Amino acid sequence: MRVILRLLGTRYGIALVLMVLVLGVVAAFRGVAGTRRADSMAPPIEPVRSTSIAPSAGDDGLMEDDRRSPSLAASAAAEATAAATGFADAWLRHTGVTAEQWRSGLARHATSALLDRLKGVDPLSVPADHTAGTTTLAVRDPALAVATVPLDAGTLRLTLVISGGHWKVDGVDWDRPQ
């Protein structure tokens, strides 16, 4: 026993103990994480681009067209685009109406969660008056899309989700021109 303790006290003994510890940690992590060989043998998944996506700059500086987006059936893309356009039209009807009338105009195309978030919003604070281009749609997921609506004073970005079996606007973001 003294011989073993004396050997472990030398630099070679300490190196041996450290090597055993490192190998033990590596073996433990491999046992917990498993191997990835089965995943690497699977055929690669080919990303599909939706034909309904138009390029537009995102917050991260990449072009929407550069991202691999899941495809969306033409009818679903048309419904999502119609919901975004309908919401934008109702959003722009902000003069000569009360806040309640304005929100009720948005209700057809918005989720109830969004309508709740818009309760304190004064419709006169809407910074635009009319559209200045065509609505484009970027598909993020089969149940999530982002529509971009060019307006006279900036760009309206609408997050759409499927709610009650229909596309509804669930988020509103405003980009002012630089």
Secondary structure, DSSP 8 states (H G I E B T S, - for coil): -HHHHHHHTSHHHHHHHHHHHHHHHHHHHHHHH---HHHHHS--------TT----B-TTS-BGGGS------HHHHHHHHHHHHHHHHHHH--SSS-HHHHHHHHGGGB-HHHHHHTTT--GGG----SB-S--EEEEEETTEEEEEEEETTEEEEEEEEEETTEEEEEEEEEE---
